[in-house]
Amino acid sequence: MDTRRLELLAELSRLGSMRAVADVLGITTSTVSQQIAVLAREMGTPLIEPAGRQVRLTLAGRRLAEHAVTILASIEAARLDLGPQAEPNGTLRVAGFATAIRAYLLPVITGLATTHPRVRVLLREHEPAESLQLLATDQADLALVYDYNLAPAATDPAMHAAPLWTARWGLGVPASQSAPATTTLQIFARFRDHDWIGNSRNTADEDVIGTLAAMAGFTPRITHQADSLDLVQDMITAGLGVGLLPLGHTLRPGVRLLPLSGPDVELRAYAVTRHGRLNWPPLALVTRLLEHASREPGARAGRQSL
């Protein structure tokens, strides 16, 4: 049995269409179809069936796809050919948001130069969806991502997410504005007629704002977007709107940060890897060091561009 065909079946189960599989793997849709057909002949049972203009996995196809994930993970682990107790050695590709890289990963890399000089780390700064796509297409080994408690990210059974740190967030407003100590929904209702500032590269901020605004009984006008928290503060100072900011973040003159509680708004950071690679020594080492750094007293947390 060709494991490449198992990979195509597993991707079809994950993505839901042959075209999506072809796009992700850089091959043609006809190639995907032909290889699935060959695999079906090898197994002696249909693996797909028509579903309108698309196809779907048969019961046998779904069961084989589940086996394929386990088989491919085992093959990947064997390919790495390094036991978990081996001395870490190799190049680790990391994609992640800027705060995680700046505040946590860079100190880890500095320490590795002394403790594990044979481990090399390559960095790419990306938002969570971009990092996870690089991980899924084997262009990264580790993704540092985040979501919010009010906008949880969908889980992928092919991935393993290790929790790192959490950070409370508040609402940044002009310093001339004030609101009595009260609940999140009351604060949101207080600024219902203001413009709102979202994130230009990730929808999680807008999801949180939209969820809380709906609970407070209005639809927010999200008219501006910015990736940098400094730029968000500049926009607030200029009177362009209000937006989410992490508690404890250094504020610029002209910005007031209102804590949000009841419900709280909490950012959650994760180190995400693919199953089958968790025991690769460089990856295991860096993930362990990141988990340790995130538990240290005074560890900083926030969003992508501080």
SETIVO-763720 format. One line per 10 residues: their letters; for each residue x, y, z of C-alpha. Coordinates in Angstrom, 1 decimal, m for minus. Layout:
# residues N
A) X/Y/Z ~ ...
# end
This chain:
# residues 306
MDTRRLELLA) 0.0/0.0/0.0 ~ 1.4/3.4/m1.0 ~ 1.3/5.7/2.0 ~ 1.0/8.7/m0.3 ~ m2.5/7.4/m1.2 ~ m3.3/7.2/2.5 ~ m2.2/10.8/2.9 ~ m4.6/11.8/0.1 ~ m7.5/10.0/1.8 ~ m6.7/11.6/5.2
ELSRLGSMRA) m6.6/15.0/3.6 ~ m9.9/14.4/1.9 ~ m11.4/13.5/5.2 ~ m10.0/16.7/6.8 ~ m10.7/19.1/4.0 ~ m13.9/17.7/2.5 ~ m13.3/18.1/m1.2 ~ m10.8/16.8/m3.8 ~ m10.2/20.3/m5.1 ~ m9.2/21.5/m1.6
VADVLGITTS) m6.8/18.5/m1.3 ~ m5.3/19.2/m4.7 ~ m4.8/22.9/m3.8 ~ m3.1/22.1/m0.5 ~ m0.8/19.5/m1.9 ~ 0.0/21.2/m5.1 ~ m1.4/18.5/m7.5 ~ m4.3/18.2/m9.8 ~ m7.8/17.1/m8.8 ~ m7.7/14.3/m11.3
TVSQQIAVLA) m4.6/12.9/m9.6 ~ m6.4/12.9/m6.3 ~ m9.3/11.1/m7.8 ~ m7.1/8.5/m9.6 ~ m5.1/7.7/m6.5 ~ m8.2/7.4/m4.3 ~ m9.6/5.0/m6.9 ~ m6.4/2.9/m6.8 ~ m6.5/2.8/m3.0 ~ m10.1/1.6/m3.2
REMGTPLIEP) m9.1/m1.3/m5.5 ~ m6.3/m2.2/m3.2 ~ m8.7/m2.3/m0.2 ~ m11.4/m4.1/m2.2 ~ m14.2/m1.7/m1.2 ~ m15.5/1.8/m2.3 ~ m14.0/4.6/m0.3 ~ m16.0/7.5/m1.8 ~ m19.5/8.1/m3.1 ~ m21.3/10.9/m4.9
AGRQVRLTLA) m22.8/13.7/m2.9 ~ m24.4/16.2/m5.3 ~ m21.6/17.8/m7.3 ~ m19.0/16.6/m4.7 ~ m18.0/13.3/m3.2 ~ m18.0/12.1/0.4 ~ m16.3/9.2/2.2 ~ m18.1/6.0/2.6 ~ m18.2/4.3/6.0 ~ m15.2/2.2/4.9
GRRLAEHAVT) m13.5/5.4/3.7 ~ m14.0/7.2/7.0 ~ m12.6/4.2/8.9 ~ m9.6/3.9/6.7 ~ m9.0/7.7/7.0 ~ m8.9/7.3/10.8 ~ m6.4/4.5/10.4 ~ m4.4/6.6/7.9 ~ m3.9/9.4/10.5 ~ m2.3/6.9/12.9
ILASIEAARL) m0.3/5.1/10.2 ~ 1.1/8.3/8.8 ~ 1.9/9.7/12.2 ~ 3.9/6.5/12.9 ~ 5.7/6.7/9.6 ~ 6.6/10.3/10.3 ~ 7.9/9.5/13.7 ~ 10.0/6.7/12.2 ~ 11.3/9.1/9.4 ~ 12.6/11.4/12.0
DLGPQAEPNG) 14.7/8.5/13.3 ~ 15.5/10.1/16.6 ~ 14.3/8.8/19.9 ~ 12.9/11.2/22.5 ~ 16.1/10.8/24.6 ~ 18.4/11.7/21.8 ~ 20.4/14.9/21.9 ~ 18.4/17.7/20.2 ~ 19.9/18.4/16.8 ~ 18.3/20.0/13.7
TLRVAGFATA) 16.5/22.9/12.3 ~ 13.1/23.8/13.8 ~ 10.7/26.0/11.8 ~ 8.5/28.2/13.9 ~ 5.6/30.3/12.8 ~ 3.8/32.5/15.3 ~ 2.5/35.9/16.4 ~ 4.9/38.6/17.3 ~ 4.3/38.8/21.1 ~ 5.0/35.1/21.5
IRAYLLPVIT) 8.1/35.4/19.4 ~ 9.4/38.6/21.1 ~ 8.6/37.9/24.7 ~ 9.0/34.1/24.9 ~ 10.7/32.5/21.9 ~ 13.6/34.9/21.5 ~ 14.8/34.4/25.0 ~ 14.6/30.6/24.5 ~ 16.6/30.9/21.3 ~ 19.3/32.9/23.1
GLATTHPRVR) 19.5/30.2/25.8 ~ 19.8/27.5/23.2 ~ 22.9/29.0/21.7 ~ 24.7/28.0/24.9 ~ 22.8/24.9/26.1 ~ 22.0/23.2/22.7 ~ 24.1/24.8/20.0 ~ 23.1/22.1/17.4 ~ 19.5/23.3/17.4 ~ 18.7/26.0/14.9
VLLREHEPAE) 15.4/27.9/15.0 ~ 13.9/29.6/11.9 ~ 11.2/32.2/12.6 ~ 8.2/33.4/10.6 ~ 5.9/36.0/12.0 ~ 2.2/35.2/11.2 ~ m1.3/35.4/12.6 ~ m2.8/32.2/13.9 ~ m4.7/31.1/10.8 ~ m1.6/31.7/8.7
SLQLLATDQA) 0.7/29.8/11.1 ~ m1.7/26.8/11.3 ~ m1.8/26.6/7.5 ~ 2.0/26.5/7.3 ~ 1.9/23.8/9.9 ~ m0.7/21.8/8.0 ~ 1.3/22.0/4.8 ~ 4.5/21.0/6.4 ~ 6.1/24.5/6.0 ~ 6.4/24.9/9.8
DLALVYDYNL) 7.1/22.5/12.7 ~ 5.7/24.6/15.5 ~ 2.9/27.2/15.5 ~ 2.5/29.7/18.2 ~ m1.1/30.8/18.1 ~ m3.9/32.4/20.2 ~ m7.6/32.6/20.5 ~ m10.0/34.2/23.0 ~ m12.3/32.5/25.6 ~ m15.2/34.2/23.8
APAATDPAMH) m14.0/33.2/20.3 ~ m12.5/29.7/20.7 ~ m10.6/28.4/17.7 ~ m11.8/25.2/16.0 ~ m9.7/22.1/16.9 ~ m8.0/19.9/14.3 ~ m7.6/16.3/15.3 ~ m4.4/16.1/13.4 ~ m2.8/18.8/15.6 ~ m1.8/18.9/19.3
AAPLWTARWG) m2.2/22.1/21.2 ~ m0.2/22.7/24.4 ~ m1.5/25.6/26.5 ~ 1.0/28.3/27.2 ~ m0.3/31.5/28.9 ~ m3.5/33.5/29.3 ~ m3.9/37.3/29.5 ~ m6.9/39.4/30.5 ~ m8.0/42.2/28.1 ~ m9.9/45.4/28.5
LGVPASQSAP) m11.4/48.1/26.4 ~ m9.2/51.0/25.3 ~ m11.1/54.3/25.1 ~ m10.1/58.0/24.9 ~ m8.8/59.3/28.3 ~ m11.6/61.9/28.3 ~ m14.2/59.1/28.4 ~ m15.0/57.3/31.6 ~ m17.2/54.5/32.8 ~ m18.0/53.5/36.4
ATTTLQIFAR) m16.7/50.2/37.6 ~ m19.3/47.9/36.2 ~ m19.8/44.8/34.0 ~ m18.4/44.2/30.5 ~ m21.9/44.4/28.9 ~ m22.6/47.7/30.6 ~ m19.3/49.1/29.4 ~ m20.0/47.9/25.8 ~ m23.4/49.5/26.0 ~ m21.8/52.7/27.1
FRDHDWIGNS) m19.8/52.9/23.9 ~ m22.4/51.5/21.5 ~ m22.5/54.7/19.4 ~ m18.7/54.8/19.0 ~ m16.7/53.4/16.1 ~ m14.8/50.2/16.9 ~ m11.2/49.1/15.9 ~ m10.6/45.5/14.9 ~ m7.5/43.5/13.9 ~ m6.5/43.7/10.2
RNTADEDVIG) m5.0/40.2/10.0 ~ m7.2/38.1/12.3 ~ m11.0/37.9/12.9 ~ m10.8/36.9/16.6 ~ m11.0/40.5/17.9 ~ m14.0/41.3/15.8 ~ m15.6/38.0/16.9 ~ m15.2/39.0/20.5 ~ m16.4/42.5/19.9 ~ m19.4/41.3/17.9
TLAAMAGFTP) m20.3/38.7/20.6 ~ m20.2/41.1/23.5 ~ m22.0/43.8/21.5 ~ m24.8/41.4/20.6 ~ m25.1/40.4/24.3 ~ m25.3/44.1/25.1 ~ m28.1/44.6/22.5 ~ m26.4/46.4/19.6 ~ m24.4/45.8/16.4 ~ m20.9/47.5/16.6
RITHQADSLD) m19.6/49.6/13.8 ~ m16.2/48.1/13.2 ~ m14.8/50.8/10.9 ~ m11.0/50.6/11.4 ~ m8.5/47.7/11.5 ~ m5.0/47.6/12.8 ~ m2.5/44.9/13.5 ~ m0.3/46.9/15.9 ~ m1.4/47.7/19.4 ~ 0.5/51.0/19.2
LVQDMITAGL) m1.4/52.0/16.2 ~ m4.7/51.0/17.9 ~ m3.8/53.4/20.7 ~ m2.9/56.1/18.2 ~ m6.4/55.6/16.6 ~ m8.0/55.8/20.0 ~ m6.1/59.0/20.8 ~ m7.2/60.5/17.5 ~ m10.8/59.9/18.3 ~ m11.3/57.3/15.6
GVGLLPLGHT) m12.9/54.7/17.9 ~ m12.4/52.2/20.8 ~ m10.8/48.8/20.7 ~ m9.5/45.8/22.8 ~ m6.2/46.1/24.5 ~ m4.4/43.8/27.0 ~ m4.5/44.7/30.7 ~ m1.0/45.7/31.9 ~ 0.0/47.1/28.5 ~ 1.8/50.4/28.7
LRPGVRLLPL) m0.7/53.1/27.7 ~ 0.0/56.2/25.8 ~ m1.2/59.6/27.0 ~ m4.8/60.1/25.9 ~ m5.8/56.4/26.3 ~ m7.8/54.9/29.2 ~ m8.1/51.1/29.6 ~ m11.3/49.9/31.1 ~ m11.1/46.3/32.6 ~ m13.7/43.9/31.3
SGPDVELRAY) m15.3/41.4/33.7 ~ m18.5/39.5/33.9 ~ m17.8/38.1/31.3 ~ m14.1/38.4/31.2 ~ m12.2/38.7/27.9 ~ m9.1/36.4/28.0 ~ m6.5/35.7/25.4 ~ m5.2/32.1/25.4 ~ m1.8/31.2/23.8 ~ m0.9/27.8/22.5
AVTRHGRLNW) 2.1/25.9/21.1 ~ 0.6/23.7/18.3 ~ 2.4/20.7/16.6 ~ 1.4/17.9/14.3 ~ 0.8/14.5/15.8 ~ 3.7/12.2/15.0 ~ 6.3/14.8/15.6 ~ 5.8/15.4/19.3 ~ 8.9/13.3/20.3 ~ 11.3/14.9/17.9
PPLALVTRLL) 13.9/16.2/20.3 ~ 14.3/19.8/19.0 ~ 10.5/20.3/18.9 ~ 10.0/18.7/22.3 ~ 12.8/20.8/23.8 ~ 11.6/24.2/22.5 ~ 8.0/23.4/23.4 ~ 9.0/22.5/26.9 ~ 11.1/25.6/27.3 ~ 8.2/27.8/26.1
EHASREPGAR) 5.8/26.1/28.6 ~ 8.3/26.8/31.4 ~ 8.8/30.4/30.3 ~ 5.1/31.0/30.2 ~ 4.8/29.9/33.9 ~ 7.5/32.1/35.2 ~ 6.4/35.0/37.5 ~ 6.1/38.2/35.6 ~ 5.8/36.6/32.2 ~ 4.5/39.0/29.7
AGRQSL) 1.5/38.4/27.5 ~ m0.6/40.2/25.0 ~ m1.3/40.3/21.2 ~ 0.7/40.2/18.1 ~ 2.3/43.6/17.7 ~ 3.2/45.4/20.9
# end
